[in-house]
Amino acid sequence: MLEGTVADLHPLPPAEGILAEEPESPQRFRTLFISDVHLGTWGCKAENLVDFLRHHTADTIYLVGDIVDGWRLRSKWHWPQSHNDLVQKLLRLARKGRRIIYIPGNHDEVFRSYLGLSFGGITLRGHALHRTADGRSLLVLHGDEFDAVVLYSKWIARLGAVLYDLLVLANHGFNFVRRKLGFGYWSLSAFVKHKVKNIVAFASRFEEALLREVRRRGADGVVCGHIHKADLRMAGDLLYANTGDWIESCTALAERYDGSLELIAWTEVRGPAAKPASAA
């Protein structure tokens, strides 16, 4: 569990002014929250995220864990050009004045050894307190700290990751057939996950544990990732927001300049397969 109270966390200072527009004049937000990209895995839709970042920008971008999948890369190297494109895109955004905060998760836990340091203008934090434009304090963290399987049975978590990869692979083949038959994209893997009662129960317990921590700290809500289930809602008097992932849902959480929040499902806007784009 995380130690301390909300008073121990200091809201990040205001970002510097945005220096220049992106080539396609992207829609501008105050903040973007992105998680669970899993660079290094076959199912990662890095090209979709590059496309998303060409059309959206923000003063501050939080990378809320599992951006790189160190678990997968240790067993088998997979790093296509689209993954390089995304890394270069993020570094370019940092050079142009965007403030980028990287909060590692369990799959990229190796970066937790470098908390407090900055690389290429990207700052590593264990967690953060984000203050919205309308004054709400949001605890930002990946969320694996509240996953008992990750904490106490890592081998089970790794087995689950392998099974999830297989499910994503089956999903790809399933949708290839659907496209040939003239049907649209449908997530078989998401359907299976939502139908398995144990997984639904786990997600519920995960959310409850996070919200207890938020209440203990005196914050107004939480922004997390980890369980690959995008969500944005009030749970009583507390805000629960999950950014989803860039394997299936391709979702990001965005804060407008008035402090309002919204989930953006990019594949619903652009279609399931964005064309690979350069990092420019």
Phi, psi and omega in degrees: 000159177279143181265157174091186179237178180298335179292338180281345179261138180251124178305141180294144181295160180302143179288154174291162180298147179291133189277318185206150178288150173291162184305327184258020181048067186292159174293133187257134175239165174287318184213143170237140177239125183226138178213170170054054176277322178058052171303137183103355177251155181294327184278353182298131179256061182301323181296327177293320180290321175301316178299317178300316183286344172282340183252352180221141175220169182203156174297320181231135176237122174262127172260104196263050169092154180055040175286316174251139180259088179295330178301313183289320184293333178291332182263328180203128183277125176218110184211078180287174184300326181298330178288320173299318180303318181293316178300315179295323178298314180296318178296323178294320177298319178297319179295331181274005172108357175288140176269120183243122181247122182253115178251101186297152175251200181283329180282337175242038184295342178303330181285349178292347175283353186237024181300139181094346179265163177237139178230117180061028181086004178255122185262134180266129177228150175286322174195173183212159171250115180259130177257117181287166181298333179265014169094003180279144177258124183241125175282125182248120180201161182293310176118347181295341176299342183247019178251107184298328180295316179294321184289317192245346181221067186299328180295326176292319178298320180291322176297317178299323179295320178295315179296323178296318178300319179296322179293320177296321178297316177298323179299320180298312179297321179300316182283336173298316178295318180300318180296320179297330180271000177089013179263159178279178182291139175215129187274102175296318182295320178294321179298315180297315181299317183288339181270344180277115187299323181296324179290318178299317180295320178298315180301320180295315180294323178300312180297318180297320179295318177298316183292328174296320178293320178300314180296321179298324182277348181079019177273174183261349181176183183222146170238123184218182175224234168079310188264004175058038180226097183297137182200148176208110184196165172270132174248089189070238180262008182246147178269130173244122179228128174239131188282348180084225183199175176238039171246316180242298190283332183051062184239153175219151175262134182234140174250126176278174185287351174265003179093353179287149183243149176209150173267133177248118176262101192291324180293335176287335179272316189254350186098165188287340186228095176288149176286141178304138181232156177286170182278001181291000000 
